[in-house]
């Protein structure tokens, strides 16, 4: 006998949670489809050659690796033990679990390049796995909901991503959110303009803390990271950027005038703002955030992040443009841009703000038929099939238990109606329908029953 | 640069396949829900302590094991290498990928015993993993669609499973199938009646081949397996069982009169037949098959298997009753019965018999708006949002490419309508709608467009 337990950082989802999660998935799918994205799925298991080296050294560490089947240790030598896990890994594991949906998607695009119509728009809703230290809100197995367009550099795609985010969160009744946007080229431009080229990463980490620790402490951190006093003087413009959109873009152009890359970034940013307005969307929930970097891993243009306000939950969506992702699989020149929604975080936001629709509480069966044993069973089963054939979710209590127990079952499962079919009812061919909420009871024929339940 | 490849025995699903698979999933879900089953999900990753020993020795071999994170080899000693993989496994892997949905469900039930309302009916649609040798129609990662009831021994559940199978396959237009039913107790009864108690497994393997190799060869195999000539003489009744249902049950009762367990099995079988008829279902597609065993692993009562006729594809569903599954996790006395549908096989059957509905060929966008560049873009994007806000799946071609290319895109993606918005159209505020199938073109206002597309 083994004591049952969940693997660390994983979760079961019972019916109540599933219904709420499916509500979120469905709303996302509806929007993705409305914008012309088509579904694909890739396997959970990928060859490690596909995954390794795509997420930085830390990412490689966080990949779950799968032991080769059969006698996996047959090639291990004493010498391997001395070198350690890294050497042994190469000999015992060729496969791993996918870490995100973007890299497998890039693999899919490259392997299906001759079949796909470009630009290719796909969405993908699947679990991913990361061997992170589990903590509140961070799991080792969690779902991502991605939409990406590859095969075009058009900034319309960036604007459409913003439009999709608006529509998804509107449909989920998450009203208070901000879509932070940055552009990798602007980050490059800033480092060039302050004479600190190549230090985007350190710069981001520091200025990301501006809200929390204030300007002075940010400057101290920059000095510690090797930025000069002169660098920091040049950076002052960043702390004083205007909030008004037009002034903002003008100020950026002025500041980054010496960096071709930086100006290109500002132009891209401005274009996205204009295209979003063309799509009829208020830009009030979009904010330029020069500290946004999201790891900088493979982004080359726009960088997105969505934060829900009113709650202290991290970002609920993130994404950006990448120019070189299929290049790592031998297919250069395919630019892509995408967004990934974090269902677990969105769930937490909706739970905390009580945003799930009321009707999700009745999640299953609409009517339970009581079981009075063998004599009434044939009629009960006949009525049961009649109800189901009329599209009503119905079940019969499987055992001839006490009425109290059968009603308790309906109550606990939140089943709104119970139909009592006993000897008396069979005689008169009318059945006793009890409304579990109001307590009201009505004698109804089969046909009347359908009419009543379809209301 | 790494050459992209799929891990052996795994598959990508592109949009056309996804839409067809989702059609199957949806039909199954609708029926499961109509019968009062609620959805749950369990993680892909389970502790090996939960999985090992539940599927026999072969099953243990076929489990995918996950390497522990971090410095997994730090406890390995030279001595371990000498003992080999089995010893090393214990030190380097604590987790694995789930092998089916039933054992994780049993774990779920035990861990949530105080929260669940019994009898508990759940369905679960998720991938499972087996390190089998990949071959045509057999994958290492594939979906199962399970429905189980636990917490009752009522045979109504068996009858409802039959009813669900009828409805699922009817909805999928798979008309020609047979539901084979056996009962583990009858198998036991037969071995007792022929004086070969305990040899159910060998008996099944042999008589399973009756159709293929004929009675004589089956008897030779039984002799080889250690059955005596006397055993085989006693077994003759099996080869001459009547087809008529009433006669069949009478013959079985007569034959197995000496085995209490066997008679109980016949009684159960007969009850299921009657309950199925009570549910208004023709029993013409149900067949008693005494050779059906499905590995015998954890089944204790009914055993089900569904075969599609007209095609040479193996079983498309299987299941049965198990009395001891939660017992292995320390919770005895919970009887359950369930069915598992094999979506990959069902897909193959539907593909081969051309059963997917026509309308699944238009899987995404309903209308593509052309892109004539900057001048017309604001109006094009406005119309795009207008269409989407009216619930129409719409997209704009993201680049200002040649018209031919844009139309080709619509054609390849099977988009039924293209809307041309050029300078002329903007002047008169009417847009040119082209029906890609008929070639017909119509000038329409925005409002007329909606009316046209909603038809």
Interface residues (C-beta under 8 A of the other chain):
Chain A: X1 X2 X3 X4 X5 X6 X7 X10 X11 X12 X13 X14 X15 X18 X19 X22 X33 X34 X35 X36 X37 X38 X39 X40 X41 X42 X43 X44 X45 X46 X47 X49 X50 X53 X61 X62 X64 X65 X66 X67 X69 X70 X71 X72 X73 X74 X76 X77 X78 X81 X84 X85 X88 X89 X92 X93 X94 X95 X97 X107 X108 X110 X111 X112 X115 X117 X119 X121 X122 X127 X129 X131 X140 X141 X149 X152 X154 X156 X157 X159 X163 X167 X275 X278 X279 X280 X281 X327 X328 X329 X330 X363 X364 X365 X371 X377 X378 X381 X382 X384 X385 X386 X388 X391 X392 X393 X394 X395 X396 X398 X399 X409 X412 X413
Chain B: X1 X2 X3 X4 X5 X6 X7 X10 X11 X12 X13 X14 X15 X18 X19 X22 X33 X34 X35 X36 X37 X38 X39 X40 X41 X42 X43 X44 X45 X46 X47 X49 X50 X53 X61 X62 X64 X65 X66 X67 X69 X70 X71 X72 X73 X74 X76 X77 X78 X81 X84 X85 X88 X89 X92 X93 X94 X95 X97 X107 X108 X110 X111 X112 X115 X117 X119 X121 X122 X127 X129 X131 X140 X141 X149 X152 X154 X156 X157 X159 X163 X167 X275 X278 X279 X280 X281 X327 X328 X329 X330 X363 X364 X365 X371 X377 X378 X381 X382 X384 X385 X386 X388 X391 X392 X393 X394 X395 X396 X398 X399 X409 X412 X413
